Amino acid sequence: MMNQWVMRCARAALLVALSIGPVLPPNAATAAGVFSAGSLADGDGSLFELGDVMLLPSQAGHVVTFTLTVTNNGSSDLSLDYWMRLRTASGIAYNVALLPSGQGGNQAAPHASKRYTYYAKVDGEVNVKDLALEFYALDFSQPGYERRIGQISVPPDYAAVTPAGEAAEVRIGGTRFQAKINRFARSKSEKAYSPFITLEIKNHGNTLLPMPQCEYFIRTPEGRMYPLETKNGKSGGINPNESGTLQLTGSVPSSVPPDGWELLMAQPVPEQDFSMLVGDLRLPSVVSNDNGKLGQEYSFVGKSGVYTAQLVGINRLPWEDQDVLSATVKLSNQGNELLPLPELDAYFVLDQSIKIDARLMQRDQVISLDAGGEVSVQIIGKIPYAFHYGQIKLVLQEKESDSLTNDVLELWAPSDPSAIPSVGAGSTYMRDTIGHRSRYAVHSVNTYKGASGDLFSAEFEVDNLEKRAVELPPFAARFLAGDGSVFPAQVSRIPGSLAPNGKARYHVWSMLPKGFPVDRMQLIVGEVVASIGDEPQTENPPYAYMNAVSFALPAENHEVNPSLKQIGLFPYVLSLGNIGTSINSGKLYLKFDYELAKISQAASNTEGHKLVLAFEDSTGNLSFEKKYPLSEMEPRTGNQQPEAGDNTLKLGTKRSFTITVDEEELIFKAQFLEQYRLSIYDEFQGQRKLLAEQSLDWFTVTK
């Protein structure tokens, strides 16, 4: 027994001559993936390397783990009969213990290396950079029966942290794998950051690797740690040379500085009742979402995964005595798995203090997001039209339940609103809404004169570019004059759906002051946001509009047709011929042939439109009018028969169409009847525009 102690003391004597100092640069990762803190070499050329010094805080004190790699450069077995302890700069010593699993024996074969993992429980004030690993041996000739051999001090700039973008070599017991951060996203709300991390685990072994059962944390530069939850994992483990992924989510208070975060991987050691740090990866920097830049992508963590949001634009649109704030946000899935659409709400914050309630609308016919898929949503709010703000922030929320929502992302917008899409006169606009792809255009404008004001109207056309029939959305509109005046407009409703390649024409109109200039008038038109619920088809006045487009208007055609041929009154064209008059038994008979053709199959709503035929004798002896609603001009269907006295214009051709007027005294004025004038008006909402007029001779037939 005494001889063994003598041999050990002799071994200790050799170690006294160890050259102390780092052989590798501190923090450098060796080929074996170890972050070296320094090394010792003995006289035989053997090397003792300290590495992967990590500290994991816990409620009961910190746990320090480290590896010791022993390289035997001699020709015989190297027996590890020395002892070790950790010592702080202030002189406090802590015993170290070998982890029980996967460590092998206590001898290193010639020309081979062996790695051991040790741990020590230390006080909460201990810092890794204050530690030194002290080697000593049993020596009965020394006070306390031990001889100090040497030490490796952890350098002051040491950090066993894998740089951002690189893979960490992780060992758990006898298992070795690589861990790499594939994606780091972080959204911010008023209360907290919501980090999302995709961690790739690659199996470098030769057998199936169970998905590591680790604890995960975010550590800030101040040393604060925040736990993360694992959202998924590859069941059944990972085959050799294959990879699996983990999704990690959590919450970090928004008061915490957002830079310099690290991802910690901790392995529970149940038999010792603690966890040990096995991986420390630097998180990459993320783009700040408070720069007010349009088009920048930001990620946020939802209940079902991570989504990317992009603020495309924010408009300020005229609406009665208020303005509409209309923000367009594009949501996308940049992951590899399908995601359901998140249930989102939103609100605006002006100048960091004024909250504006908003409604979130989605017109794209999408219920989920494939990998790489995207969808656009609109956020609608209202502010007083005279209000000016300096800053505007859009806050997205996700619904947890009917009564609870969580802020998931803040998007700062430029203080100056985006210009809405503008279309030149005679040009078209393509609406690329999924499921509602269409083309917009303004066909023509008309002014209907009145005694106290003029009714100004534009004909707005929509073409269905889908391969399926689509339900026509209701529209809301405003006329914007060159001087900035805004006139609320009404838009006709067209019920039903529009066939593929079908066309619809809407009438848009507003009352203007008498003689108001319209030469620089623009039409702003958008899809209705309903007052109640999400369905735009409602009898209630609309709440607002969205997806607005501004159209420069074409010049109005003021030409009056000098004949009664080819009179256009959308969607019809009317021609009169063989026009003649006669008087008999106190009645005036006006006869003519007519052809009423439909020039367009575009869906339209002709309610409120009438064709007015006005008769006026040149000397004022007689005048009368007949009105024909356009809504009644379609041919009768089925067995429908005309009622007695029905003398309405119908689609098609008719000979000797007769208008009869009672006029007992007209026979006595026959000698004064020379010419009369027939005028055709388009009457809309009770006001008229002259389309055609022609003077004709009494008692003759004009072809």
C-alpha positions in Angstrom: 0.0 0.0 0.0 2.8 2.4 0.9 4.5 1.7 -2.4 1.4 2.8 -4.2 1.4 6.1 -2.4 5.0 6.5 -3.1 4.3 6.0 -6.8 1.6 8.6 -6.7 3.8 11.0 -5.0 6.4 10.5 -7.6 3.7 11.1 -10.2 2.9 14.3 -8.3 6.6 15.3 -8.4 6.5 15.1 -12.1 3.4 17.2 -12.3 5.1 19.9 -10.2 7.2 20.6 -13.3 4.2 21.1 -15.5 4.4 24.0 -17.9 1.4 26.1 -17.0 -0.4 28.2 -19.6 -2.7 28.0 -22.5 -1.6 26.0 -25.4 -4.6 27.0 -27.5 -6.1 30.5 -27.7 -8.9 30.9 -25.1 -12.4 30.5 -26.5 -11.1 28.7 -29.5 -13.2 25.6 -30.5 -10.9 22.7 -31.3 -11.5 20.2 -34.1 -13.4 18.1 -31.6 -15.8 21.0 -30.9 -14.4 22.0 -27.5 -14.2 25.7 -26.4 -10.7 25.6 -24.8 -10.0 27.6 -21.7 -6.3 26.5 -21.4 -4.1 23.5 -20.9 -1.2 22.0 -19.0 1.5 19.8 -20.4 3.7 17.4 -18.3 7.2 16.4 -18.9 6.2 13.4 -20.9 4.4 15.5 -23.4 1.0 14.6 -22.2 -1.7 17.3 -22.4 -4.5 18.2 -20.0 -7.0 20.6 -21.7 -9.8 22.4 -19.9 -12.8 23.2 -22.1 -16.5 23.9 -22.3 -16.6 25.7 -19.0 -20.3 26.5 -18.5 -22.4 27.8 -15.7 -26.2 27.2 -15.3 -27.9 29.3 -12.7 -30.5 27.6 -10.5 -32.6 28.5 -7.4 -30.4 26.3 -5.2 -27.1 27.7 -6.5 -25.2 27.5 -9.8 -23.9 24.4 -11.4 -20.6 24.6 -13.3 -19.7 21.9 -15.8 -16.5 21.5 -17.7 -14.6 18.9 -19.8 -11.1 17.7 -19.2 -9.5 16.2 -22.3 -6.4 14.1 -21.5 -4.1 13.3 -24.3 -1.5 10.7 -23.6 1.6 11.2 -25.8 3.6 8.7 -23.9 4.3 5.0 -24.6 2.4 3.6 -21.6 -1.0 4.0 -20.0 -1.5 7.2 -18.2 -3.2 6.8 -14.8 -5.4 9.7 -13.7 -4.5 9.5 -10.0 -4.6 13.3 -9.3 -7.4 15.2 -7.7 -9.0 18.5 -8.8 -11.0 21.3 -7.4 -12.4 24.6 -8.6 -11.1 27.7 -6.9 -12.4 31.3 -7.2 -10.2 34.4 -7.3 -11.2 35.1 -3.7 -9.9 31.7 -2.7 -13.1 29.8 -2.2 -12.7 26.1 -3.2 -15.4 23.8 -4.6 -15.1 20.1 -5.0 -15.7 18.6 -8.4 -17.2 15.3 -9.3 -17.2 13.2 -12.4 -20.5 12.7 -14.1 -21.4 9.1 -13.8 -22.5 8.3 -17.3 -20.3 7.7 -20.3 -17.0 8.5 -18.7 -15.1 5.2 -19.0 -12.2 4.2 -16.8 -9.4 6.3 -15.2 -6.6 5.5 -17.7 -5.7 7.0 -21.0 -4.1 4.6 -23.5 -0.8 5.6 -25.2 -1.1 8.1 -28.1 -4.8 8.5 -27.4 -7.2 11.1 -25.9 -9.9 10.8 -23.4 -12.6 13.3 -22.5 -14.2 13.5 -19.1 -17.1 15.7 -17.9 -17.1 17.1 -14.4 -19.5 19.2 -12.4 -19.4 21.3 -9.3 -22.1 23.1 -7.3 -21.1 26.7 -6.5 -22.5 29.7 -4.9 -24.8 32.1 -6.7 -22.2 34.9 -6.9 -19.6 32.8 -8.8 -18.7 33.8 -12.3 -17.0 31.5 -14.8 -14.3 34.0 -15.5 -13.2 34.0 -11.9 -12.6 30.3 -11.8 -9.4 28.2 -11.9 -9.1 24.4 -12.1 -6.6 23.4 -9.5 -4.8 20.0 -9.7 -3.3 18.4 -6.5 -2.2 15.0 -5.3 -2.2 13.2 -2.0 1.1 13.6 -0.2 1.5 12.6 3.5 4.7 14.7 3.7 2.7 17.9 3.2 0.5 19.8 5.6 -3.0 18.7 5.0 -1.6 15.6 3.1 -1.9 17.2 -0.3 0.5 18.8 -2.8 -0.7 21.5 -5.2 0.4 20.5 -8.7 -0.8 23.4 -10.9 -3.9 25.1 -12.3 -5.6 26.3 -15.4 -7.2 29.6 -15.0 -10.2 30.5 -17.1 -9.2 33.6 -19.1 -11.1 36.8 -18.4 -12.5 37.0 -21.9 -13.6 33.4 -22.0 -17.0 32.4 -23.3 -18.1 29.0 -24.5 -20.7 30.4 -26.9 -21.2 29.2 -30.4 -21.3 32.2 -32.8 -24.5 33.1 -34.5 -25.0 31.0 -37.7 -22.7 28.2 -36.6 -23.5 24.7 -35.3 -22.7 23.7 -31.8 -21.2 20.3 -30.9 -23.4 19.0 -28.1 -22.7 15.9 -26.0 -25.1 14.3 -23.7 -23.6 11.3 -22.0 -22.2 9.2 -24.8 -24.4 10.8 -27.5 -23.0 13.5 -29.8 -25.0 15.7 -32.2 -25.0 19.2 -33.8 -27.4 21.9 -32.9 -27.9 24.9 -35.1 -30.3 27.8 -35.1 -32.0 27.8 -38.5 -34.4 30.7 -37.7 -34.8 33.3 -35.0 -37.9 35.6 -35.1 -39.0 38.0 -32.5 -42.1 40.1 -32.3 -42.7 42.8 -29.8 -45.8 44.0 -28.0 -46.2 46.7 -25.4 -45.6 44.1 -22.6 -43.2 41.5 -24.0 -41.0 40.1 -26.8 -42.2 36.8 -28.2 -39.2 34.9 -29.5 -39.5 32.0 -32.0 -36.5 29.7 -32.6 -36.2 26.9 -35.0 -33.4 24.6 -33.8 -32.0 21.9 -36.1 -30.6 18.8 -34.5 -28.3 16.7 -36.7 -27.3 13.1 -35.8 -23.6 12.5 -36.4 -23.6 9.1 -34.8 -24.1 5.7 -36.2 -27.4 4.8 -34.4 -30.8 6.3 -33.9 -30.7 9.5 -31.9 -33.6 10.2 -29.6 -34.7 13.8 -29.8 -32.8 15.4 -26.9 -34.9 15.9 -23.8 -33.4 19.3 -22.9 -34.5 22.4 -21.1 -34.2 25.6 -23.2 -33.6 29.1 -22.1 -32.9 32.6 -23.4 -30.1 34.3 -21.5 -29.6 38.0 -21.8 -26.2 39.8 -21.5 -27.3 40.8 -17.9 -27.5 37.0 -17.1 -31.3 36.9 -16.9 -32.8 33.6 -18.0 -36.2 33.1 -19.5 -37.6 29.5 -20.2 -38.7 28.4 -23.6 -41.3 25.9 -24.6 -40.9 23.1 -27.2 -43.7 23.2 -29.7 -42.8 20.2 -31.8 -40.3 17.5 -32.2 -39.6 14.6 -34.5 -41.1 11.5 -32.9 -39.2 8.3 -33.0 -35.8 10.0 -33.0 -33.4 11.0 -35.8 -31.6 8.5 -38.0 -27.8 8.7 -38.6 -26.8 11.6 -40.8 -30.3 13.1 -40.8 -31.8 16.1 -39.1 -34.8 17.0 -37.1 -36.1 20.4 -35.9 -37.5 21.8 -32.7 -39.6 25.0 -32.5 -39.0 27.0 -29.3 -41.2 29.8 -28.1 -41.4 32.0 -25.0 -41.8 35.4 -23.6 -39.3 38.1 -22.5 -40.4 41.4 -21.0 -40.2 44.3 -23.4 -38.1 46.2 -20.9 -35.2 43.8 -21.5 -32.6 45.1 -24.0 -33.1 43.1 -27.2 -29.4 42.6 -28.2 -26.9 39.9 -27.3 -29.3 37.1 -26.5 -28.2 33.5 -26.2 -30.0 30.1 -26.5 -29.1 27.8 -23.6 -29.5 24.0 -23.8 -29.6 22.3 -20.4 -29.6 18.5 -19.8 -31.4 17.3 -16.6 -29.3 15.0 -14.4 -32.0 13.2 -12.4 -29.7 11.2 -10.2 -27.9 14.3 -9.0 -31.1 16.5 -8.9 -29.7 19.3 -11.1 -29.4 20.4 -14.8 -26.2 21.0 -16.6 -25.6 23.3 -19.5 -24.7 21.4 -22.7 -25.0 24.1 -25.3 -24.8 27.9 -25.6 -25.7 29.4 -29.0 -25.6 33.1 -29.8 -28.9 34.2 -31.3 -28.6 36.2 -34.6 -29.7 39.8 -34.6 -33.2 40.6 -35.9 -34.6 43.6 -37.7 -36.2 46.2 -35.4 -39.9 46.8 -36.1 -39.9 50.4 -35.0 -38.3 52.0 -38.0 -41.5 52.9 -39.8 -40.4 51.3 -43.0 -42.9 49.9 -45.5 -42.2 46.5 -47.0 -39.9 45.3 -44.2 -40.7 41.8 -43.0 -41.2 41.0 -39.3 -42.1 37.7 -37.7 -44.4 37.0 -34.8 -45.3 33.9 -32.9 -48.9 32.8 -33.0 -50.7 29.9 -31.3 -50.1 27.7 -34.3 -46.6 28.7 -35.3 -44.6 31.6 -36.6 -45.9 34.1 -39.2 -44.3 36.9 -41.1 -46.1 40.2 -41.4 -45.3 43.0 -43.9 -46.9 46.4 -43.8 -47.5 47.1 -47.5 -49.1 50.5 -47.1 -51.3 52.8 -45.0 -53.8 55.2 -46.6 -55.9 58.0 -45.3 -59.1 58.2 -47.2 -61.9 60.8 -47.1 -65.1 59.7 -45.5 -67.9 62.1 -44.6 -66.7 64.2 -41.6 -64.0 61.6 -40.8 -61.0 60.0 -42.6 -60.5 56.3 -42.9 -57.2 54.9 -41.9 -56.7 51.8 -44.1 -53.6 49.7 -43.6 -52.7 46.7 -45.8 -50.7 43.9 -44.2 -49.4 40.9 -46.0 -49.2 37.7 -43.9 -47.0 34.8 -45.0 -45.8 31.5 -43.9 -42.0 31.2 -44.4 -41.8 27.8 -42.7 -41.9 24.3 -44.1 -45.3 23.2 -42.8 -48.9 24.4 -43.4 -50.3 26.9 -40.9 -53.9 27.8 -40.2 -54.8 31.5 -40.6 -54.4 33.2 -37.2 -57.4 34.8 -35.7 -56.2 38.4 -35.6 -57.5 41.7 -34.3 -55.8 45.1 -34.5 -55.8 48.7 -33.4 -53.9 51.9 -34.2 -51.9 54.1 -31.8 -51.4 57.7 -32.7 -48.5 59.7 -31.2 -47.9 56.9 -28.7 -51.1 57.9 -26.7 -54.3 57.9 -28.7 -55.8 54.4 -29.4 -57.9 54.0 -32.4 -60.1 51.0 -32.6 -60.0 49.1 -35.9 -61.5 46.3 -37.8 -59.5 43.6 -39.6 -60.9 42.5 -42.9 -59.8 39.7 -45.3 -61.1 39.4 -48.8 -58.7 36.7 -50.1 -60.5 33.4 -50.2 -57.8 31.6 -48.1 -58.3 29.5 -44.9 -54.7 28.4 -44.4 -51.2 29.2 -45.5 -49.1 26.6 -47.2 -45.3 26.8 -47.0 -44.5 30.0 -48.8 -48.1 31.0 -48.9 -49.4 34.5 -48.2 -52.6 36.5 -47.7 -53.5 40.1 -47.5 -55.6 41.7 -44.8 -56.9 45.2 -44.3 -57.1 47.1 -41.0 -59.7 49.8 -41.0 -60.1 52.7 -38.4 -61.4 56.2 -38.4 -60.1 59.6 -37.2 -61.5 63.2 -37.5 -60.6 64.5 -40.9 -58.9 67.6 -39.4 -56.7 65.7 -37.0 -53.0 65.6 -37.7 -50.7 63.1 -36.1 -46.9 62.7 -36.0 -46.5 59.0 -35.4 -48.7 56.0 -36.1 -48.3 52.5 -34.9 -50.3 49.4 -35.9 -50.7 46.7 -33.2 -51.7 43.2 -34.3 -53.4 41.0 -31.8 -54.3 37.3 -31.7 -57.5 36.0 -30.2 -56.9 33.6 -27.3 -60.7 33.3 -26.7 -63.9 35.2 -27.2 -62.9 37.5 -24.3 -59.1 37.5 -24.5 -56.6 38.8 -27.0 -52.8 39.1 -26.9 -50.7 41.7 -28.6 -48.3 39.9 -30.9 -46.7 42.5 -33.1 -46.2 46.3 -33.3 -45.6 47.8 -36.7 -44.6 51.5 -37.0 -45.8 53.2 -40.1 -44.5 56.3 -41.9 -46.1 59.4 -40.6 -47.1 60.4 -44.2 -49.8 58.2 -45.6 -49.2 56.1 -48.7 -50.6 57.3 -51.9 -53.5 55.1 -53.0 -53.3 53.5 -56.4 -54.0 56.1 -59.1 -55.4 55.2 -62.5 -55.3 57.6 -65.5 -58.3 58.5 -67.6 -59.1 55.6 -69.9 -56.8 53.2 -68.2 -57.7 50.1 -66.1 -56.7 48.8 -62.7 -56.0 45.1 -61.9 -57.3 43.9 -58.5 -55.3 40.8 -57.5 -57.3 39.6 -54.6 -57.2 35.8 -54.4 -60.6 34.5 -55.4 -61.7 37.9 -56.6 -59.2 38.8 -59.4 -60.8 41.5 -61.4 -60.2 44.6 -63.6 -61.6 48.0 -62.9 -62.2 50.9 -65.2 -64.3 54.1 -65.5 -66.2 54.0 -68.8 -67.9 57.4 -68.9 -69.3 60.4 -66.9 -72.5 62.3 -67.2 -73.9 65.5 -65.8 -77.7 65.6 -65.2 -78.9 69.2 -64.9 -81.2 70.3 -62.1 -82.7 73.6 -60.9 -80.6 73.9 -57.8 -77.8 71.5 -58.4 -76.3 69.0 -60.8 -76.2 65.3 -60.4 -72.7 64.1 -61.5 -72.4 60.4 -62.4 -69.7 58.0 -63.4 -70.1 54.5 -64.9 -67.7 52.2 -63.1 -67.0 48.8 -64.8 -65.7 45.5 -63.2 -64.5 42.5 -65.2 -64.3 39.1 -63.5 -60.9 37.5 -64.3 -61.6 34.4 -62.2 -62.4 31.0 -63.8 -65.4 30.7 -61.6 -68.5 32.8 -61.0 -67.9 35.3 -58.2 -70.3 37.3 -56.0 -70.1 40.9 -56.8 -68.9 43.0 -53.9 -70.7 46.3 -53.0 -68.7 49.4 -53.5 -68.5 52.7 -51.7 -67.1 55.9 -53.4 -66.3 59.5 -53.0 -65.7 62.2 -55.7 -62.6 64.3 -55.0 -62.6 67.7 -56.7 -59.5 69.6 -57.8 -59.8 72.0 -54.9 -59.9 69.2 -52.3 -63.6 69.1 -51.8 -65.0 65.7 -51.1 -68.5 64.7 -52.2 -70.1 61.5 -50.8 -71.3 59.3 -53.7 -73.9 56.6 -54.0 -73.2 53.4 -55.8 -75.8 51.2 -57.4 -76.1 47.6 -56.1 -75.8 44.7 -58.5 -77.0 41.5 -56.8 -76.0 38.0 -57.7 -72.7 36.6 -59.1 -70.7 37.4 -62.2 -69.7 34.7 -64.6 -66.1 34.1 -65.7 -65.1 36.9 -68.1 -68.3 38.6 -67.2 -68.7 42.4 -66.9 -70.7 44.6 -64.5 -71.3 48.3 -64.7 -72.1 50.3 -61.6 -73.6 53.8 -61.5 -71.8 56.1 -59.1 -73.4 59.5 -58.5 -73.4 62.6 -56.2 -75.2 65.9 -56.1 -72.9 68.9 -56.8 -73.6 72.6 -56.4 -75.0 74.2 -59.6 -72.2 74.8 -62.1 -69.5 73.2 -59.9 -66.4 72.5 -62.1 -65.7 68.9 -62.7 -62.8 69.1 -65.1 -60.3 67.8 -62.4 -62.7 65.5 -60.6 -61.4 62.1 -59.4 -63.4 59.1 -58.4 -62.2 57.2 -55.3 -63.9 53.8 -55.1 -63.3 50.9 -52.7 -65.0 47.8 -51.3 -67.6 48.3 -48.6 -66.7 47.6 -45.0 -70.1 46.7 -43.4 -71.3 48.5 -40.4 -72.3 45.2 -38.7 -70.4 42.0 -38.9 -68.1 41.0 -41.7 -70.6 40.6 -44.5 -70.5 43.6 -46.9 -74.1 42.8 -48.2 -76.1 44.7 -45.6 -78.9 47.2 -45.7 -77.1 49.4 -43.1 -75.0 52.3 -44.2 -71.4 51.2 -44.8 -68.8 51.7 -42.1 -66.0 52.5 -44.5 -64.3 51.3 -47.6 -61.0 49.5 -48.3 -58.7 48.6 -51.2 -59.5 52.0 -52.5 -58.4 53.2 -56.0 -58.4 56.7 -57.4 -59.5 57.2 -61.1 -59.0 60.2 -63.2 -62.2 60.7 -65.0 -62.6 60.9 -68.8 -64.0 64.0 -70.5 -67.7 64.1 -70.6 -69.4 63.8 -74.0 -71.7 66.8 -74.2 -72.7 66.2 -77.9 -76.4 66.0 -78.6 -77.4 63.7 -81.4 -79.0 65.7 -84.1 -81.1 62.7 -85.3 -83.2 60.1 -83.5 -80.9 57.3 -84.6 -78.5 55.3 -82.5 -79.2 57.0 -79.2 -77.0 55.4 -76.5 -78.5 54.9 -73.1 -76.5 52.1 -71.4 -77.1 49.2 -71.8 -79.4 50.0 -74.8 -79.3 51.8 -78.1 -82.6 53.3 -79.5 -83.4 54.2 -83.1 -86.7 55.8 -84.3 -87.9 55.9 -87.9 -91.1 56.5 -90.0 -92.1 59.2 -87.5 -95.4 60.9 -88.2 -98.3 62.7 -86.6 -102.1 62.8 -87.2 -105.2 64.4 -85.5 -108.5 62.6 -85.3 -111.5 63.0 -83.0 -109.8 65.2 -80.5 -106.7 63.1 -80.2 -103.1 63.5 -81.4 -101.4 60.4 -82.7 -97.7 60.2 -82.8 -96.5 57.1 -84.6 -93.1 55.7 -85.2 -91.1 52.5 -85.7 -88.4 51.7 -83.2 -85.5 49.4 -82.7 -84.3 48.9 -79.1 -81.1 46.9 -79.0 -79.0 45.8 -76.0 -75.4 46.6 -76.8 -73.9 45.0 -73.7 -74.6 41.9 -71.6 -72.9 43.6 -68.7 -74.7 43.2 -65.4 -76.1 46.5 -64.3 -78.8 48.1 -62.2 -81.0 50.5 -64.1 -83.2 51.5 -61.2 -83.8 55.3 -61.3 -83.0 55.6 -65.0 -85.7 56.5 -67.4 -85.8 57.3 -71.1 -87.9 60.5 -71.6 -89.5 61.3 -75.0 -90.4 65.0 -75.0 -92.8 66.5 -77.7 -92.9 70.2 -78.2 -94.6 72.2 -81.0 -92.4 75.0 -82.3 -95.1 77.6 -81.7 -96.0 76.4 -78.2 -99.4 74.9 -79.2 -98.7 71.6 -77.6 -96.1 69.8 -75.5 -96.1 66.5 -73.6 -93.7 63.9 -72.3 -93.6 60.1 -72.0 -91.3 58.3 -69.6 -90.1 54.8 -70.0 -88.2 53.2 -67.1 -85.1 51.3 -68.3 -85.9 48.6 -65.7 -89.0 47.7 -67.7 -87.5 47.4 -71.1 -86.5 43.7 -71.0 -88.9 41.5 -73.0 -91.8 39.8 -71.2 -91.0 36.2 -70.1 -93.1 33.0 -70.2 -96.8 33.5 -70.6 -96.7 37.1 -69.4 -99.2 39.2 -71.4 -99.3 43.0 -71.7 -101.9 44.6 -69.6 -104.7 46.7 -71.2 -103.3 50.0 -72.3 -99.7 48.9 -71.9 -97.7 50.8 -74.4 -94.1 50.5 -73.1 -90.9 50.2 -74.9 -89.6 46.7 -75.0 -86.3 45.2 -76.3 -86.6 44.5 -80.0 -88.3 46.0 -83.0 -91.8 47.3 -83.3 -93.7 48.9 -86.2 -96.2 51.8 -85.8 -95.7 52.3 -82.1 -98.3 54.8 -81.2 -98.5 57.5 -78.5 -102.0 59.0 -78.1 -102.6 62.4 -76.5 -106.1 63.9 -75.8 -106.2 67.4 -77.2 -109.7 68.6 -78.1 -108.6 72.1 -79.3 -105.7 70.9 -81.4 -107.9 70.5 -84.5 -108.7 74.2 -84.5 -105.0 75.0 -84.5 -104.0 72.7 -87.3 -103.4 75.6 -89.7 -100.7 76.9 -87.3 -98.9 73.6 -86.9 -95.7 73.6 -89.0 -93.0 71.9 -87.0 -92.4 70.1 -83.8 -89.4 68.9 -81.9 -88.8 65.4 -80.4 -86.2 65.2 -77.7 -84.8 62.2 -76.0 -83.5 62.6 -72.4 -81.7 60.3 -70.0 -83.4 61.0 -66.7 -81.7 59.8 -63.5 -82.9 60.4 -60.0 -85.3 63.0 -61.4 -82.6 65.0 -63.3 -82.0 65.0 -67.0 -79.3 65.0 -69.7 -80.3 65.7 -73.3 -79.1 62.9 -75.6 -80.8 63.7 -79.0 -83.3 66.0 -80.5 -84.7 66.6 -84.0 -87.2 69.0 -85.6 -89.9 67.4 -87.8 -92.8 68.6 -89.9 -96.4 68.1 -88.8 -98.5 65.6 -90.7 -95.6 64.1 -92.7 -93.7 60.9 -92.2 -90.0 61.3 -91.6 -87.8 58.3 -92.3 
